[in-house]
Amino acid sequence: MCGIFGKVGSLRERDMHVATEMLCHRGPDGQVHKTYAHNVHFFHARLSIVDIEGGTQPMDDEDLAIIFNGEIYNHQELRTKFGLTGRTRSDTETVLLMYKQLGLDMLSHMDGMFAIALFDKKQGKVFLLRDRAGKKPLYIGVADDGIYFGSEQNLLQKIMRPSIHLPSIAEYLQTGMVYGENTPYKDIYELQPGHRISIDIENLSLSEQQQWWSIGPYYEQVLELQEQEALALLDEKLKIAVKRRVESSDLEVGCFLSGGIDSGIMAAMASVLKPNLRTFTVKFQNEYDESVVAKQVAKFLNTNHQELEVSYDKLANDFESIVSAYGEPFMDDSQIPSYYVAREAKKHVTVIINGDGGDELFGGYRRYVPFAHSFLGIVL
């Protein structure tokens, strides 16, 4: 997890102090600020995972500059496929090399999670790019003296001091979420997953958001496959995904293991690639305990297993920090155990894989059942 911040327009020295202070927790390994073309300001707070020595950002290459939060899992494959040669082993440089060869068409070849700000000096534009699922956040703030962008709403809110956007608050109270590009603040917007947008540095104008990827066509596509063929194809795709995530990091990669199907599959595939894989199970005091089943799975997979005990004893002291970290109203109470799980795991490893997303993709939650039996939008 890194942090990015930037502005096209005049930048106050105070703004950089605020960015350094508020994004340091996302990137403790270094904070660097550079200015390009007199009014393009890039700031990067780095958590070193890929090419620890050579991956410092902002990164320049002739007429290009980039700041990047995330990871391109297949970046080494892309270098081989497109014959790319660089000065570093960094996936950040791979993005620059890909852009030089393919332009924004590079996005369709990139497998990863990312929020990217890329300055093309020849075009006089800053391109903001977000990954398919929106795993990495990217917010845009529009002000009279320029356009801000960054990894956290809290940062833009502290710098811009915007008014509250009441329709978004009403939407949240009705549905439990702030939908689409809206945020709780006026003049601060979210770049949508699978979208890109550009900023013209001369007239400080912002283009419309353009969608470069959608999951819709994949659900509509009909595959003529038998059950065993479908299972074999799914197995192949999962193994590729796990392999890329385990092998792309220069740091040790661990795995959360709850004992359930999703995390169990991830751990099984990762343990083949990485003998003595470190797995972690969380035990919450006086809560449902999955550690017994997880321990059995870990023993079967022969992993280096550890149980992390988590207590809510200090929740009253931690609650404000947990809630404010999201930068906007967030109704899902999973934010509380997620905070404690991450805090405990960080004592042992920096990079973790898990099975999150399986229930969403395969309809594994009970709340999906009524929709499976719906007709013309009416739940039967």
N, C-alpha and C positions, 0 to 999 in steps of 0.2 A: 504494500500500500504506500504509494507516494502521494504528494500533494502538488497541484499546479495552480498557478494564479497568473493572470496577465491583464493588460489593458492596452487598447488601441486609443491613444489620446494622451493628454498631459497627465503625469503621475506625480502625486505628492510624496515627499519623503516619508511622511507619516504612514502612507498606505503600505509601503514596503515593510515598515516596522510591524504593522498589524499583521501582514501576511506571514512574516517570519515567526511571529509569536503564535499565531493561530494554526499554522500548518506544520509546525515543528513535530507535533505528535504523530503526523502521518509520514514524516521523513526525517528521522533523527540522524541520519548518516551524512547530511550535508544540505545546506541551503544556498542557492546561487541565483543571482539576479543579473540579467543582461538586457540592454536596450539596443534595438535595431531601427534603422531608418528614422531616427529621432523621436518617433512616437509609438513604437511597438515594444512593449515591456513584457518580458517573460521571467517568471520566477518558478523555481523548482525545489521542492523539499524531498530528498531522496531516501528511500529505504532500499538498500543495495541487495539485490537478489540475483540478477543476471549481469555477468561481467563486472564484478565488484570494482576492479581497478579502472576499467576503461569506459564505463557507462555514465560518466558525469553529464548532467544536463544543466542548462540548455545546451543542445548539441547543434553544431553548424556544419554545413556541407555546401560550399560555394554559395549559391543564391538561395539556400534554404536554411531554416532554423526550426527547431522543434523542442517542445516540452511534452512529456508523455507520462501518464499514470496508468500502469497496468502491466500486462505481459503478453507477448505474441508467442504462443506455444510452438508454432511451426516455423519460427523465423530461420532456423538453420536449414530446414527443408527448402524454404523459399530462396535462400542464398544459392543452394545447389541447383534448384530448378531454373532460376533466371540468370545464373552465372554472375552473381553479385559478389564483389570483393570490396572489403572495407578495411578501416584501420583498427577496428575493435571487434569484439565478439558480441557486442550489445544488440539486443533486439530493437533498441531505439534507432541505431544506425541502419538496421535492416529496413525500418519504415522509410527512412530518408532515401535509401538506395532504391527501394521499390517505387517510391513516388517519382524519382528521377526517370525511371524506366516506363512506368505505367500511368502516372498521374493518379487521380482519385479512383481509377479502376482497380488499384491495388487492394482496395477494401474487400472485394469479393474473394481474394486469395488468402486473407489473413484470418487465422484461427486464434482467437484470444479474447481478453477483456481489456478494454482500453478507453481512455479519454485523452484525446490528442489535440494539441494546438500546433499547427504547422504554418509557418510564415514563408510564402513564396514571394521573394523580393521582386522577381521579374513581373509577376502579375499584380503586385501591390495588394495582396490579399492574405489575410489570416484565415485558415480553414480550421474549424472546430469539428471533430469527428468523434462519434460515440459507438461503442460496440453493439452487437446485435441484440443482446439481452439487457443492455443497460446496467451491467454489473458495476461499472465504474461511473460515478456521478460527474456531471458537468453542468454548471449553472452559468447563466448569462445575465448581466445587469446593464441596463441602458440608462445612461446619465447625460446631462447636457454637454459635458466636456469629454465624452468618449464612451467606450463600451468595455465593461469589465467581464471577465470570465474566471471561473475557478472551481475547485473540487468541493467546496462547502458553501452552503447558503449562509452559515453563520459568519463567514468571512466577508461575503458581499454585503450582508446586512449591517455589519459593524462599520464598514467603510462608507456605504451609500446612505444609511439611515432612511430606508424607504418607509412609506406608509403601509398599513395593513391592507391586504386585498380581501375585503369582506366576503365577496362571492366564493372565494376559495375556502374560507373558514366555514361558511354555510354548507358548502359541498362536503367538507370533512365531517361536520356534525351529522349530516344526513347519511353519508355512505361509509365513513371511517377512513377516507383517503382523500388526498388532493390529486385530482386526475390530470393526465396529459401534461402539457407544458407549464401549467399553472403552478405557482407556489403561494405561500401565505402572504407574499409581499408584492406590492405594485412595482413594476419595472424590473423584477427579477424573474427569469424564466428558466425552465429546465430543458436542455437539449434532449429530445426524445431518443429512446433506444433505437439503434439502426438508422439514425439520422445524421445529417451533416448540415453545416451552415457556414457562411463566409462573411468576413468583415472587410470592407474596402477601407484601406488605411488613409486614403486621401480625403474622402468626404465623410468618413466615419459612419458609413451606412451598413446596415445589417441585412443580409438576404433572407428569403424565406427558408424555413427548415425544409430540407429535401430528404426523403426516405430512400436510403440505398439498400435496405434489406427488410423483408417482412416474413414472418413465420407462416402467414396465411396460406400461401400456395403449397406449402409442404403438407398441411393438413388436408388440403383439397385434392392432392395428388393421389391417384389410385395405383397401387403397386400390385401387379399380378404375381403374388408370391404365395407359396405354400407355407404352412406354419413353421416347419423346420427351417425353411429358407429364410423366413423373417427373423427367427431366433438367431440363426447363424450371422445374418447381416447386422443385427443389433449387437451381438457379442463382438463382432469385428470393430464396429464404431466405438463401443465403450472401451475396448482395449487400446485403440488409437488415442482416444481422449485421455485416458489415464497415463499412458506412456509419455505423451507430450508434456503433461503436467509434472510428472515425476522427474523427467530427464532434462527439462528446460531450466531448472533452478540450479544455481551454483551452491545453494545452501541445502542442508538436510531437509527432506520433506517428510512430514509425519502424516498420520491419518486419524481422524475421529472415527471411533467405532462404537456404535450404540447397540450392536447385536441385531439390528434390523436388516432388511434385505438390501436397501440402498447402500448404506455404509459398508455392509459386509461384502458386497460385490466389489466396491472400490478397493477395500483393503485386500481382498483376494487377488485382484489383478495387480495391485501395486506391489504386493509381497513377492510375486513372481519376478518382477523387475528389480526389486531391491530387497535382498535377503536381510533378515534382522530388522525389517521395517518397524519403526516406532509407532504404536497405536495407543490412543488415549480414550478412556471412557470416563464420563463425568458422573459422580455420585452427588446428588443433592440431598441434604439432610431432611428427613421426614417427608420425602417425595418419592414418586415412583422410581424404583431402582432397576436399571437395565444392566447393571454391572455383571450380574451372574451369567446372563446369556452372552454378553460381550466377551467375558473371560473365556467361555467355552469356544467361541469363534476364534479368538486370538490364539488359544492353545492349538486348535486345529490348523491354523495358518502358520503357526510357529513364529509369531511376531514378538517384538520386544514391547510388552504390554505394560501399561501403567494406568492406575485409577487416580483420577483427580477429584478430590473431595471439595465441594463447593458449599458455602454457607451463605444464607441471606441475613446473617446477624447484623451486618452493617449496611443493609439496604437503605435505611433512612438517611444515612450519610452519603451514599453513592447515588441516590435516586436522581438528583438534579443533574449530575454529570452524565448519567445514562441517557436521560431524556433529551438534554440539550445537544448531545452528540449528533442527533439526527437532523437538527436544523429546522424541523417542521413537525407539526403534530403527527404522531404515529401511534395507531391504536393497538397494534399487535403486541401482546405482553411478552412475546418471545424475545424482545429486546433485553429483558432482564437476565434470563439465563445465558443468552448469547454473550453478554458483556462479561459475566463471570467465567464462562467457559474459555473465552479468548484470553482473558487475563491470566488464568491458570496455565493454559497451554503455552503462552509466550515465555514462561519461565524455562521451557524445555526446547522449543523449536520456534522458528519464525514463519515457516511455510507449512500450511495444513491443507489437505484435501479431504472432502467429505462427500456425502451422497445427496446434498441439497439439490433440489430441482427435479428429482425423480418423480415425486408425487404430483408435481405440477404438470409434467410432461405426459405422464401415464394415467392421470386421473385417479390417484391413490387416496385422496381425501374423501371422507364420508360425504362432505358437502357437495361433491360432484355427482352423487348418485341421482338426485332428483333431475338434474339436467340431462342425464343419460336417458330418461324416460319422458322427456318433454316433447310437446307437439305444437309447432307454430308459436314457440315462445311461451306456451302455457304449461306450467308444471302440473303433471297429472298425479 
